[in-house]
């Protein structure tokens, strides 16, 4: 397991850890409920350095990546970015990624464990192209402020003269003490959010400043457990949990934010174009409120039934503090996935039920990206 660079810093805050596909992450700091309240009601500070980070260098970097992902990369200007999916020839997902265009490179932010296979795939398509792929993780950590008061916290840091006001906009600052910092506007939970890429040698100093800024806004350090519950409440699918190589991007609800239908060819493009032209997908990601759940929660891939027929499965399940209910994300067949439809969980005779509800599960600021 690749350890977090700030492991001792987290231990001083009372953290426990978990393994995410071979990368260490903070599970919680002893009070996941309070951490969740910070992320959804104030400002949570997160160390996301467990995520994989790749840099593409060279004159052909945008051309190469544009042929491998679903969104438009070739027209990105420095200081902008986008969300995209990477799919196979049958348009099934193999990764999702946040892409940031910097002055001389593309920065890719990926789920833990996907960096190596994505590097291998991209290398196969580098023939005579001027592209180099570099693992940025040993050189830069990733810290984040997420929640309704994240903007106030970022502004209070005093590190960034300009704070980008739109999602996927970024700025670079050369600090004489901390080195070159990159600030990205990236709401990860449907509210406000900012990522800061920090040179490894300066991680401790910047972490101190960001955590203090979060606390000044009534927030605190938050771990993976709270982050996952807030993500599910916001109705945001995660690759590796809600998306894998059995799922098409339109099935996961990514059509509006991850797919360009005008960019030209890429691997899997023909299948996605046909879906748009000829009809809807056979199943789609939906929000579900569960009932009759006592004891342990159902697990991912638990089947859903309607009138005795298998019509889908769960992917992410959580007890929602904001709703006071057990909620889930899951895929449900088109003929029975409208809001209000009632299903059975686990078997056709199960006492556990589910009702389809609109996403996100929570309204207000948490519902705005």
C-alpha positions as CSV (number, residue, x, y, z in Angstrom):
1,X,0.0,0.0,0.0
2,X,1.4,3.4,-1.0
3,X,1.3,5.5,2.2
4,X,0.1,9.1,2.4
5,X,3.0,11.6,2.5
6,X,1.2,13.4,5.5
7,X,0.6,10.2,7.5
8,X,2.1,11.5,10.7
9,X,0.2,14.8,10.3
10,X,-3.1,12.8,10.1
11,X,-2.1,10.6,13.1
12,X,-1.7,13.7,15.2
13,X,-5.4,14.4,14.4
14,X,-6.5,11.0,15.6
15,X,-6.9,9.4,12.2
16,X,-7.6,5.8,11.2
17,X,-6.7,4.6,7.7
18,X,-7.9,2.3,4.9
19,X,-6.6,0.8,1.7
20,X,-8.1,2.1,-1.6
21,X,-6.9,-0.1,-4.4
22,X,-3.4,-0.1,-3.0
23,X,-3.3,3.6,-1.9
24,X,-3.6,4.7,1.7
25,X,-6.4,7.1,2.6
26,X,-7.8,8.5,5.9
27,X,-10.9,6.6,6.9
28,X,-11.9,9.1,9.6
29,X,-10.6,11.3,12.4
30,X,-12.8,9.6,15.1
31,X,-16.1,11.3,14.4
32,X,-17.4,10.6,10.9
33,X,-20.8,12.2,11.7
34,X,-19.1,15.5,12.6
35,X,-16.9,15.3,9.5
36,X,-20.0,14.7,7.4
37,X,-21.7,17.8,8.9
38,X,-18.6,19.8,8.0
39,X,-18.6,18.7,4.4
40,X,-22.4,19.3,3.9
41,X,-22.9,22.3,6.2
42,X,-19.7,24.2,6.5
43,X,-16.2,23.3,5.1
44,X,-14.3,20.0,5.2
45,X,-10.6,19.7,4.7
46,X,-9.5,16.6,2.8
47,X,-6.2,15.0,1.9
48,X,-6.9,13.5,-1.5
49,X,-3.3,12.5,-2.2
50,X,-4.5,8.9,-2.5
51,X,-5.9,9.8,-5.9
52,X,-3.7,9.1,-9.0
53,X,-2.2,12.0,-10.8
54,X,-0.7,11.9,-14.2
55,X,0.9,14.7,-16.3
56,X,1.0,14.6,-20.1
57,X,3.8,16.6,-21.7
58,X,4.7,17.3,-25.3
59,X,3.3,19.1,-28.3
60,X,0.8,16.3,-29.1
61,X,-0.6,15.8,-25.6
62,X,-4.1,17.2,-26.3
63,X,-4.4,15.4,-29.6
64,X,-3.5,12.1,-28.0
65,X,-5.9,12.4,-25.1
66,X,-8.7,13.8,-27.3
67,X,-8.7,10.5,-29.1
68,X,-9.1,8.5,-25.9
69,X,-11.8,10.2,-23.9
70,X,-15.4,11.2,-24.4
71,X,-15.1,15.0,-23.8
72,X,-13.4,17.7,-25.9
73,X,-9.8,18.0,-24.9
74,X,-8.3,19.6,-28.1
75,X,-10.0,23.0,-27.5
76,X,-9.0,23.3,-23.8
77,X,-7.1,26.5,-23.1
78,X,-4.6,26.9,-20.2
79,X,-6.5,27.5,-17.0
80,X,-9.6,25.5,-18.1
81,X,-10.5,21.8,-17.8
82,X,-13.3,19.3,-18.0
83,X,-14.7,16.0,-16.7
84,X,-14.4,13.0,-19.1
85,X,-14.8,9.2,-19.3
86,X,-12.4,6.7,-21.0
87,X,-14.2,3.8,-22.6
88,X,-13.3,0.7,-24.5
89,X,-14.2,-0.1,-28.1
90,X,-17.7,-1.2,-26.9
91,X,-18.1,2.2,-25.1
92,X,-17.9,0.5,-21.6
93,X,-16.1,2.6,-19.0
94,X,-12.5,1.9,-18.0
95,X,-12.0,5.2,-16.1
96,X,-13.3,8.6,-15.4
97,X,-11.0,11.6,-15.0
98,X,-10.8,15.3,-14.3
99,X,-8.6,17.0,-16.9
100,X,-6.9,20.3,-16.2
101,X,-5.1,22.2,-19.0
102,X,-2.0,24.0,-17.7
103,X,0.4,26.1,-19.6
104,X,2.6,23.3,-20.9
105,X,0.9,20.1,-19.7
106,X,-2.3,18.3,-19.1
107,X,-3.0,17.2,-15.5
108,X,-5.2,14.1,-15.1
109,X,-6.9,13.4,-11.7
110,X,-7.9,9.8,-11.5
111,X,-9.4,7.3,-9.0
112,X,-6.8,5.4,-7.0
113,X,-5.6,2.3,-8.8
114,X,-6.4,3.6,-12.3
115,X,-3.2,5.5,-13.0
116,X,-1.1,2.5,-14.1
117,X,-3.7,0.9,-16.6
118,X,-4.4,4.4,-18.1
119,X,-0.7,5.0,-18.5
120,X,-0.3,1.6,-20.2
121,X,-3.3,2.3,-22.5
122,X,-2.0,5.8,-23.5
123,X,1.5,4.5,-24.2
124,X,0.1,2.0,-26.7
125,X,-1.2,5.0,-28.8
126,X,2.0,7.0,-28.7
127,X,3.6,6.1,-32.0
128,X,5.3,9.1,-33.5
129,X,3.5,11.5,-31.2
130,X,5.4,14.0,-29.1
131,X,3.9,12.9,-25.7
132,X,5.5,12.0,-22.4
133,X,3.5,10.6,-19.5
134,X,4.8,11.4,-16.0
135,X,3.4,10.2,-12.6
136,X,2.9,13.4,-10.7
137,X,2.1,11.8,-7.3
138,X,5.7,11.7,-6.0
139,X,6.1,15.4,-6.7
140,X,2.7,16.9,-5.8
141,X,0.1,16.1,-3.2
142,X,-3.6,17.0,-3.5
143,X,-5.4,18.8,-0.7
144,X,-9.0,20.0,-0.9
145,X,-11.7,22.2,0.7
146,X,-15.3,21.1,0.1
147,X,-18.6,22.4,1.4
148,X,-20.8,25.5,1.3
149,X,-18.1,27.7,2.9
150,X,-15.2,26.4,0.9
151,X,-14.9,29.7,-1.1
152,X,-14.6,31.7,2.1
153,X,-11.9,29.4,3.4
154,X,-9.9,29.5,0.2
155,X,-10.1,33.3,0.1
156,X,-9.0,33.5,3.8
157,X,-5.8,31.5,3.0
158,X,-4.2,34.5,1.4
159,X,-2.2,32.3,-1.0
160,X,-4.1,33.0,-4.1
161,X,-4.7,36.6,-5.3
162,X,-7.3,35.3,-7.7
163,X,-9.8,32.5,-7.0
164,X,-11.4,31.0,-10.1
165,X,-15.2,31.5,-10.0
166,X,-16.2,28.7,-12.4
167,X,-15.8,25.0,-12.2
168,X,-12.7,23.5,-13.9
169,X,-11.0,26.9,-13.9
170,X,-7.6,27.0,-12.4
171,X,-4.8,29.4,-11.4
172,X,-1.1,29.0,-10.8
173,X,0.8,30.8,-8.1
174,X,4.6,30.8,-7.6
175,X,5.1,31.2,-3.8
176,X,8.7,32.1,-2.7
177,X,8.4,29.7,0.2
178,X,5.9,27.0,-0.8
179,X,6.8,26.7,-4.4
180,X,4.4,26.5,-7.4
181,X,0.8,25.9,-6.3
182,X,-2.2,25.1,-8.5
183,X,-5.7,26.0,-7.4
184,X,-8.6,24.3,-9.2
185,X,-12.3,25.1,-8.8
186,X,-13.7,21.6,-8.5
187,X,-16.9,20.9,-6.5
188,X,-16.7,17.2,-5.7
189,X,-19.9,17.1,-3.7
190,X,-22.4,19.2,-5.6
191,X,-21.7,22.3,-3.5
192,X,-18.6,24.5,-3.5
193,X,-15.1,23.0,-3.7
194,X,-11.5,23.7,-4.4
195,X,-8.5,21.5,-5.0
196,X,-4.9,22.6,-4.3
197,X,-1.9,20.8,-5.8
198,X,1.0,21.3,-3.5
199,X,4.7,20.4,-3.9
200,X,5.4,17.4,-1.6
201,X,8.0,19.3,0.4
202,X,5.3,22.0,1.3
203,X,2.4,19.7,2.0
204,X,2.6,20.0,5.8
205,X,2.7,23.8,5.8
206,X,-0.2,24.1,3.3
207,X,-2.2,21.5,5.2
208,X,-1.8,23.5,8.4
209,X,-3.1,26.6,6.7
210,X,-6.0,24.9,4.9
211,X,-7.2,23.1,8.0
212,X,-7.1,26.3,10.0
213,X,-9.1,28.0,7.3
214,X,-11.7,25.2,7.4
215,X,-11.9,25.4,11.2
216,X,-12.5,29.2,11.0
217,X,-15.5,28.5,8.9
218,X,-16.9,26.0,11.4
219,X,-15.4,23.0,9.6
220,X,-12.8,20.4,10.3
221,X,-10.7,17.6,8.8
222,X,-12.8,14.9,7.1
223,X,-12.1,11.4,5.9
224,X,-13.2,8.9,3.4
225,X,-16.3,7.7,5.3
226,X,-17.8,11.1,5.5
227,X,-16.8,11.9,1.9
228,X,-18.6,8.8,0.6
229,X,-21.9,9.5,2.4
230,X,-21.9,13.1,1.2
231,X,-21.1,11.9,-2.4
232,X,-24.0,9.5,-2.3
233,X,-26.4,12.1,-1.0
234,X,-25.3,14.4,-3.8
235,X,-26.1,11.6,-6.3
236,X,-22.6,11.5,-7.8
237,X,-21.4,8.2,-9.2
238,X,-17.9,7.0,-8.5
239,X,-15.8,4.9,-10.8
240,X,-15.0,1.6,-9.2
241,X,-18.2,1.7,-7.1
242,X,-21.0,2.8,-9.4
243,X,-19.2,2.6,-12.7
244,X,-17.0,-0.1,-14.2
245,X,-16.4,-2.0,-17.5
246,X,-20.0,-3.2,-17.6
247,X,-21.4,0.4,-17.7
248,X,-21.9,2.8,-20.6
249,X,-21.4,6.5,-19.7
250,X,-25.0,7.5,-20.7
251,X,-26.3,4.7,-18.3
252,X,-24.4,6.5,-15.4
253,X,-26.0,9.8,-16.3
254,X,-22.7,11.3,-17.7
255,X,-24.1,12.5,-21.0
256,X,-24.4,16.1,-20.1
257,X,-21.1,16.6,-18.2
258,X,-18.7,14.1,-19.7
259,X,-19.6,13.6,-23.4
260,X,-19.0,15.9,-26.4
261,X,-21.1,14.9,-29.4
262,X,-19.2,17.3,-31.8
263,X,-15.5,16.6,-31.0
264,X,-14.9,13.8,-33.6
265,X,-13.6,10.3,-33.3
266,X,-12.4,8.6,-30.2
267,X,-12.4,5.0,-29.0
268,X,-16.0,3.9,-28.4
269,X,-17.4,7.0,-30.1
270,X,-19.6,5.1,-32.6
271,X,-21.5,3.2,-29.9
272,X,-22.2,6.3,-27.9
273,X,-23.3,8.2,-31.0
274,X,-25.8,5.4,-31.8
275,X,-27.3,5.5,-28.3
276,X,-27.9,9.2,-28.8
277,X,-29.4,8.8,-32.3
278,X,-31.5,5.7,-31.9
279,X,-32.8,5.6,-28.4
280,X,-32.3,5.4,-24.7
281,X,-30.2,3.0,-22.7
282,X,-31.8,-0.1,-21.3
283,X,-30.9,0.8,-17.7
284,X,-29.9,4.0,-15.9
285,X,-28.5,5.1,-12.6
286,X,-31.2,6.1,-10.1
287,X,-31.6,7.3,-6.6
288,X,-33.4,4.9,-4.2
289,X,-34.8,5.2,-0.7
290,X,-34.7,1.9,1.1
291,X,-37.2,0.7,3.7
292,X,-37.3,-2.3,6.0
293,X,-33.5,-2.2,6.6
294,X,-32.5,-3.4,10.0
295,X,-28.9,-4.2,11.0
296,X,-26.4,-4.3,8.2
297,X,-26.9,-2.4,5.0
298,X,-27.3,-4.2,1.7
299,X,-24.1,-4.6,-0.3
300,X,-23.2,-3.4,-3.7
301,X,-24.6,-5.6,-6.5
302,X,-27.6,-6.6,-4.4
303,X,-30.4,-7.3,-6.9
304,X,-33.6,-5.3,-7.4
305,X,-36.9,-6.8,-8.3
306,X,-40.2,-5.7,-9.7
307,X,-43.2,-8.0,-10.0
308,X,-40.9,-11.0,-9.5
309,X,-38.5,-10.0,-12.2
310,X,-34.8,-9.0,-11.8
311,X,-34.7,-5.3,-12.9
312,X,-31.4,-4.0,-11.5
313,X,-28.9,-3.8,-8.7
314,X,-27.5,-1.5,-6.0
315,X,-24.1,0.1,-6.2
316,X,-23.6,2.6,-3.4
317,X,-25.6,2.4,-0.1
318,X,-25.5,4.7,3.0
319,X,-27.4,5.9,6.0
320,X,-28.1,9.5,5.1
321,X,-27.9,12.0,8.1
322,X,-29.5,14.7,5.9
323,X,-32.5,12.6,5.0
324,X,-32.6,10.3,8.1
325,X,-33.1,7.4,5.7
326,X,-31.1,4.6,4.1
327,X,-30.4,5.7,0.5
328,X,-28.7,4.1,-2.4
329,X,-27.6,4.5,-6.0
330,X,-28.3,1.7,-8.4
331,X,-29.1,0.8,-11.9
332,X,-32.8,0.1,-12.8
333,X,-34.2,-1.0,-16.1
334,X,-35.9,1.7,-18.2
335,X,-39.4,0.3,-17.9
336,X,-39.5,0.7,-14.1
337,X,-37.1,3.5,-13.2
338,X,-39.4,6.5,-13.0
339,X,-39.7,8.4,-9.7
340,X,-42.2,6.7,-7.4
341,X,-41.8,3.2,-8.7
342,X,-41.5,0.6,-5.8
343,X,-39.1,-2.3,-5.9
344,X,-38.0,-5.2,-3.7
345,X,-34.4,-5.4,-2.5
346,X,-32.5,-8.7,-2.5
347,X,-35.3,-11.0,-3.7
348,X,-38.8,-10.9,-5.1
349,X,-40.2,-11.8,-1.6
350,X,-37.9,-9.5,0.4
351,X,-39.3,-7.3,3.2
352,X,-36.8,-4.7,2.2
353,X,-38.2,-2.3,-0.3
354,X,-37.0,0.6,-2.4
355,X,-38.6,3.5,-4.1
356,X,-37.1,5.4,-7.0
357,X,-36.5,9.1,-6.2
358,X,-34.9,12.0,-8.2
359,X,-31.3,12.8,-7.8
360,X,-29.7,14.4,-5.9
361,X,-31.1,13.2,-2.6
362,X,-30.7,16.6,-1.0
363,X,-31.6,20.0,-2.3
364,X,-30.4,23.5,-1.7
365,X,-26.8,24.3,-2.2
366,X,-25.7,20.7,-2.1
367,X,-27.7,20.2,-5.3
368,X,-25.8,22.9,-7.3
369,X,-22.5,22.2,-9.1
